[in-house]
Amino acid sequence: MRYVSTRGGGQSATLGEAIASGVASDGGLYMPESIPLLPMSVRPSVASLAETATAVLAPFVEEELSGEALRSLAAAALDFPIPLRPLDTATAVLELFHGPTLAFKDVGARCLARLLTHFLKGDRPLTVLVATSGDTGGAVASAFFGLAGVRVVILYPRGQVSRLQEAQFASLGGNVTALAVEGTFDDCQRLAKEAFADEELRRGAALTSANSISIGRLLPQIVYYVHALAQHHDDGRPIVISVPSGNFGNLTAGLMAKRMGLPIARFVAATNANDVVPAYLRTGRYAPRASVRTISNAMDVGAPSNLERVQALYGGNLAALRADVVGTTHGDAQTRDCIRETFARTGYLLDPHTAVGLLGLREAMAEGSAPEGAFGIVLATAHPAKFREELEPLLGEPIPLPPALLRLEGSASSGIRVNATLDEIRPHLIS
């Protein structure tokens, strides 16, 4: 399997090369040159997450990882469950938050860390540069913490992630440096792109990415779509999957899973007030803008990077994309109402991002954007306890912290305040 740029520059790379460089030399994002079909034996099979990953990822890593190496990598990275929990007779929630940092991004980050270790050549350390609006920072920091030959630099918008989210990546020290940027997530993402576009800096610091722009983080996300349907009792109803969407890497992986043959009738790209992609789906015009701060902060993205991958996957055919994806947008008031109502009716506690996903699914089903009689699956992207500052006043009762978060209580942040310029972060990349 070779990997090519979304911008069609004609170059191709091995998986190891694509992971190490992060982005293509023309500024595009790497995609596999072809999308393989899933083996028929994988589709109905209920296996462990690691076993599913081994089967799904095999075509993407052929000749670069042996079958045994891939099995070992998957077993080490994906040693936690991803259960499908029913909400009612027509809806289930795929809980992607049972990894070490209680966020769906543990799946991609832990696989990427081990892939980088496998492909790491020479004694020169790599610098993993990542921008985060919430959960990515914790997942990447956890996955790479203490890993020989790798430094991690995390850019995050100061004061715009939850206290526990910040503690997960800004209290570690060691090979993890956290930079608290005076600005928004869009500023953080812009700085990361500027750093990768600076050839001297990229080579001098041996930069690579752990954001969803990294193909090594994107591919493992395909796995849990397959794992979700393997747990679902197929009763003939069409499947609709609602994806809480910010930078759109998660949705990209789902669309790739569908292209591989997974029987998903429709996707819902559920966004908060940062609705540039739903607007693009409606109008055909992509107009990125400054992000708006919301209670579902990990989705506060005004210029989602992975739309470029989605457009490349569909060859720019907007009509074909609209046939597979409907976009929805939901404000904070709706999100809070959904959390309260769902908890009162079912006893199930949603985090704000998952609530946006559930709202999107309900809207698609109510307005006929989903096939009649469909069964809906919502991706639950983070543990609700990470947002207890928002949820406890909303519900009027305490939310207990799981052990992974309880350990962080009282942790001091070591985030370094910087202005949103490349010159400000450059010393931290080359030091």
C-alpha positions in Angstrom: 0.0 0.0 0.0 1.3 3.5 -1.0 0.0 6.8 0.4 -0.6 9.8 -1.7 -1.3 13.5 -1.1 -4.9 14.8 -1.2 -3.5 17.6 -3.5 -2.5 15.2 -6.2 1.1 16.1 -6.4 2.0 12.8 -7.9 4.3 11.7 -5.0 3.7 8.7 -2.9 5.1 7.4 0.3 5.2 4.2 2.4 3.2 4.2 5.6 6.3 4.7 7.6 7.3 7.7 5.5 3.8 9.2 5.7 3.7 8.9 9.4 7.1 10.3 10.0 6.5 13.4 7.8 3.0 14.1 9.1 1.9 16.0 6.0 2.9 15.6 2.3 5.6 18.0 0.9 2.9 19.9 -1.1 1.0 20.6 2.1 -1.7 18.0 1.4 -2.8 15.1 3.7 -1.9 11.5 3.1 -4.5 9.0 2.0 -4.2 5.4 0.9 -3.9 5.2 -2.9 -6.8 2.8 -2.8 -9.4 1.7 -0.3 -9.3 -2.1 0.3 -12.4 -4.1 0.9 -12.9 -5.7 4.3 -12.5 -9.5 4.4 -16.0 -11.0 4.6 -14.9 -12.9 7.7 -14.4 -9.6 9.6 -17.8 -8.0 9.0 -20.1 -10.2 11.1 -17.4 -11.3 13.6 -17.5 -10.3 17.3 -13.9 -10.4 18.4 -11.8 -8.4 20.8 -11.0 -4.8 19.7 -7.3 -5.8 19.1 -8.4 -8.8 16.9 -10.7 -6.6 14.9 -7.9 -4.1 14.5 -5.5 -6.7 13.3 -7.9 -7.8 10.5 -9.0 -4.3 9.5 -5.5 -2.7 9.4 -3.7 -5.6 7.7 -4.2 -4.3 4.1 -3.0 -0.8 5.1 0.3 -2.0 6.5 1.2 -5.0 4.3 4.9 -5.4 3.6 5.7 -2.9 6.3 4.5 -4.8 9.4 4.4 -8.5 9.7 1.2 -10.1 10.8 2.8 -10.9 14.1 4.1 -7.3 14.6 0.6 -6.0 13.8 -1.0 -8.4 16.3 1.4 -7.4 19.0 0.9 -3.6 18.3 -2.9 -3.9 18.4 -2.8 -6.0 21.6 -0.6 -3.4 23.3 -2.4 -0.3 22.1 -6.1 -1.5 22.3 -6.3 -3.3 25.6 -9.6 -1.8 26.6 -13.3 -2.4 25.6 -15.5 -0.3 23.3 -19.0 -1.5 24.2 -22.2 -0.7 22.3 -24.8 0.3 24.9 -28.5 0.5 24.0 -30.4 3.7 24.8 -33.7 2.5 23.5 -35.0 0.1 20.9 -33.8 2.4 18.0 -30.6 3.9 19.4 -27.3 2.8 20.9 -24.2 4.6 22.1 -20.7 3.3 21.2 -18.6 4.1 24.2 -15.2 5.1 22.9 -14.0 6.5 26.2 -12.7 3.4 28.1 -9.0 4.0 27.3 -6.5 5.5 29.7 -7.4 9.1 29.1 -11.2 8.4 28.8 -11.5 9.8 25.2 -12.0 8.2 21.8 -8.6 9.6 20.7 -6.9 7.0 22.8 -7.5 4.5 19.9 -5.6 6.5 17.3 -3.0 8.0 19.6 -1.9 4.7 21.2 -1.7 3.0 17.8 0.2 5.9 16.3 2.7 5.9 19.2 3.5 2.3 18.5 3.7 2.7 14.8 6.2 5.6 15.2 8.3 3.4 17.5 8.2 0.6 14.9 9.3 3.0 12.1 11.7 5.1 14.1 15.1 5.0 12.5 18.4 6.4 13.8 19.2 8.0 17.1 17.8 11.5 16.3 14.6 12.1 18.3 11.4 13.0 16.6 9.3 16.0 17.8 5.6 15.3 17.8 3.7 18.5 17.4 0.0 18.5 18.2 -2.8 21.1 18.5 -5.6 20.3 20.8 -9.1 21.7 21.6 -9.5 19.2 24.5 -9.0 15.5 24.4 -6.3 15.1 21.8 -3.7 16.6 24.1 -4.3 14.1 26.9 -4.5 11.1 24.6 -1.2 12.0 22.8 0.6 12.9 26.0 -0.4 9.6 27.5 0.5 7.6 24.5 4.0 9.1 24.1 4.9 9.9 27.7 8.3 8.4 28.5 8.7 7.0 25.0 12.4 7.0 24.1 13.3 9.0 21.0 10.2 11.1 20.9 9.5 14.6 22.3 5.9 15.9 22.4 4.9 19.6 22.1 1.2 20.3 22.7 -0.5 23.6 21.6 -3.8 24.4 23.4 -5.9 27.5 23.7 -5.3 28.9 27.2 -8.5 28.9 29.3 -10.5 27.0 26.7 -10.2 23.4 27.8 -11.6 21.9 30.9 -9.4 21.8 34.0 -9.2 18.0 33.9 -8.4 18.0 30.2 -5.5 20.4 30.8 -4.2 18.3 33.7 -4.0 15.3 31.5 -1.3 16.8 29.3 0.0 19.9 31.1 1.1 18.2 34.4 3.3 15.5 33.1 6.6 17.1 32.3 9.3 14.8 31.1 9.2 14.5 27.3 5.9 16.4 27.1 5.8 20.2 26.7 2.5 22.0 26.9 2.2 25.5 25.4 -0.8 27.5 26.4 -1.5 29.7 23.4 -3.2 33.1 23.7 -5.9 32.5 21.2 -8.4 29.8 19.9 -7.9 26.3 18.7 -7.9 27.7 15.2 -4.8 29.6 16.2 -3.2 26.5 17.5 -4.0 24.5 14.4 -2.7 27.4 12.2 0.6 27.4 14.2 1.0 23.7 13.7 0.4 24.1 9.9 2.9 27.0 9.8 5.5 24.9 11.6 5.1 22.0 9.1 5.2 24.4 6.2 8.5 25.9 7.4 11.0 23.5 5.7 13.9 24.5 7.9 12.0 24.1 11.1 10.4 20.9 10.0 13.7 19.3 9.2 15.6 20.9 12.1 13.2 19.7 14.7 12.3 16.5 12.9 8.6 17.4 13.2 5.8 14.9 12.8 2.1 15.2 13.7 -0.2 13.3 16.1 -3.3 15.3 15.1 -5.9 13.7 13.0 -4.0 15.0 10.0 -1.6 12.1 10.7 -2.5 9.0 8.6 -1.2 6.9 11.5 -3.9 8.2 13.8 -6.7 8.2 11.2 -6.5 4.5 10.0 -7.0 3.0 13.5 -10.3 4.9 13.8 -11.8 2.8 11.1 -11.5 -0.1 13.4 -14.2 0.9 15.9 -16.9 1.3 13.2 -16.3 -2.3 12.2 -16.3 -3.2 15.9 -19.6 -1.4 16.5 -21.5 -3.3 13.8 -20.0 -6.5 14.9 -21.7 -6.0 18.3 -25.0 -5.0 16.7 -27.6 -7.7 16.2 -28.4 -7.4 12.5 -32.2 -7.3 12.2 -32.3 -5.9 8.7 -32.7 -2.2 9.8 -30.5 0.3 8.0 -27.7 1.7 10.1 -27.2 5.4 10.6 -24.2 6.6 12.6 -24.0 10.0 14.1 -20.5 11.4 14.6 -19.9 14.5 16.9 -17.6 16.4 14.5 -14.9 19.1 15.0 -11.8 18.5 12.9 -13.7 15.7 11.0 -11.0 13.0 11.3 -13.6 10.7 13.0 -16.1 11.1 10.2 -13.4 10.6 7.6 -12.6 7.2 9.1 -16.2 6.3 9.1 -16.6 7.2 5.4 -13.5 5.1 4.7 -15.1 2.2 6.6 -18.2 2.5 4.4 -16.0 2.5 1.3 -14.4 -0.7 2.6 -17.8 -2.3 2.5 -19.3 -1.7 5.9 -23.1 -1.5 5.6 -23.8 2.0 6.9 -26.7 3.7 5.2 -26.0 7.3 6.3 -23.7 9.4 8.5 -24.7 12.4 10.5 -22.0 15.1 10.9 -23.3 16.6 14.1 -21.7 19.9 15.0 -22.1 22.6 17.6 -22.2 26.3 16.6 -19.1 25.8 14.6 -21.1 24.6 11.6 -18.9 25.3 8.5 -19.2 21.7 7.2 -23.0 21.5 7.5 -23.1 24.9 5.8 -20.9 23.5 3.0 -23.2 20.5 2.6 -26.2 22.8 2.3 -24.7 25.5 0.0 -21.7 23.9 -1.7 -19.5 26.8 -0.4 -16.8 26.2 2.1 -16.3 29.3 4.2 -14.0 28.7 7.2 -14.3 31.2 9.9 -13.1 32.0 13.4 -14.3 29.3 15.9 -17.0 30.0 18.5 -16.5 28.8 22.0 -19.1 26.3 23.2 -19.6 23.7 26.1 -18.6 21.0 23.6 -15.1 22.5 23.4 -13.3 19.7 21.6 -15.5 20.5 18.5 -14.8 24.2 18.5 -13.1 24.2 15.1 -13.7 26.8 12.5 -11.4 25.4 9.7 -11.6 21.6 9.9 -8.5 20.1 8.4 -9.9 16.7 7.4 -12.6 18.2 5.1 -9.8 18.1 2.5 -9.6 14.3 3.0 -13.4 13.9 2.7 -13.4 15.9 -0.6 -10.5 13.8 -1.9 -12.3 10.6 -1.0 -15.3 11.7 -3.0 -13.3 13.3 -5.8 -15.0 16.6 -5.2 -18.4 15.1 -6.0 -20.7 17.0 -3.6 -23.8 15.2 -4.6 -22.2 11.8 -3.8 -21.1 13.2 -0.4 -24.6 14.5 0.3 -26.0 11.1 -0.4 -23.8 9.6 2.4 -23.7 12.5 4.9 -26.2 15.0 6.4 -24.9 17.8 8.5 -26.6 19.2 11.6 -25.8 22.0 14.1 -26.9 22.4 17.7 -26.4 25.2 20.2 -25.4 25.0 23.9 -29.0 25.4 25.1 -30.1 22.4 23.0 -27.1 20.4 24.2 -27.9 21.1 27.9 -31.6 20.1 27.4 -30.5 16.9 25.7 -28.2 15.9 28.6 -31.0 16.7 31.2 -33.7 14.9 29.3 -31.7 11.8 28.5 -30.5 11.5 32.0 -34.0 11.9 33.4 -35.5 9.4 31.0 -32.9 6.7 30.8 -30.4 7.4 33.6 -27.6 7.6 31.0 -25.2 10.5 31.3 -24.0 12.1 28.1 -21.0 14.4 27.8 -21.7 17.6 25.8 -20.1 16.2 22.6 -22.1 13.0 22.7 -25.2 15.0 23.4 -24.6 16.9 20.1 -24.3 13.6 18.4 -27.6 12.4 19.8 -29.3 15.6 18.8 -28.0 15.2 15.3 -29.3 11.6 15.1 -32.7 12.7 16.3 -32.9 15.5 13.9 -31.9 13.3 10.9 -34.5 10.7 11.8 -37.3 13.3 12.5 -36.7 15.2 9.2 -36.3 12.1 7.0 -32.6 12.5 6.4 -32.2 9.0 7.7 -33.9 5.9 6.1 -37.2 5.1 7.6 -37.0 2.5 10.4 -33.3 3.0 10.8 -31.2 2.0 13.8 -29.0 4.8 15.1 -25.6 4.6 16.7 -24.1 7.6 18.3 -20.3 7.8 18.9 -19.7 8.7 22.6 -16.4 10.4 22.4 -15.5 11.3 26.0 -16.3 10.3 29.6 -18.8 12.7 31.1 -16.8 13.2 34.3 -14.3 15.2 32.3 -16.9 17.9 32.1 -18.3 17.8 35.6 -17.9 21.6 36.0 -20.6 21.9 33.4 -22.7 18.8 34.2 -23.0 19.0 38.0 -24.8 22.4 38.1 -26.9 21.2 35.2 -28.1 18.0 36.9 -27.9 19.2 40.5 -25.9 16.2 41.7 -22.3 15.2 42.0 -20.6 13.2 39.3 -18.0 10.8 40.7 -14.6 10.8 39.1 -13.2 7.5 37.8 -9.7 6.6 39.1 -7.9 7.9 36.0 -9.2 11.4 36.7 -9.2 11.2 40.5 -5.4 11.0 40.3 -5.3 14.3 38.6 -7.2 16.2 41.3 -5.0 19.0 42.5 -2.4 18.6 39.8 -0.5 21.8 38.9 -0.4 22.8 35.2 3.0 23.3 33.7 1.6 24.9 30.6 3.9 27.7 29.2 2.0 30.8 28.1 2.9 31.9 24.5 1.5 34.3 22.0 0.0 32.9 18.8 3.0 33.3 16.5 5.4 30.8 15.1 8.4 32.8 16.4 7.0 32.3 20.0 6.8 28.5 19.7 9.9 28.0 17.6 12.3 27.8 20.5 10.2 25.1 22.2 10.3 23.0 19.0 14.1 23.2 18.5 15.3 23.1 22.1 
